[in-house]
Amino acid sequence: MTARSGPLDYPGTSWRDRPAIDRGDGIYLAGDMVAAPGLLSEVSWASAVEASRLALSAPLRSPVRSA
């Protein structure tokens, strides 16, 4: 993949400045503009794999009950 470009970031930023996959509190992002390197399809795939790994390894939480 020599001389290829993934999503273009603003000048002075990189893929590391994008939103993290693990947003905390049981929320995980997957998509082509999250903090994962690679071209668009690679980022989507890698972030989905990482988000699912994190979600499956997270401790189970009791469901939220409305009042």
Buried (B, 14 or more C-beta within 10 A) or exposed (E): EEEEEBEEEEEEEEBEEBEEBBEEEEEBBBBBBBBBEBBEEBBBBBBBEBBEEEEEEEEEEEEEEEE
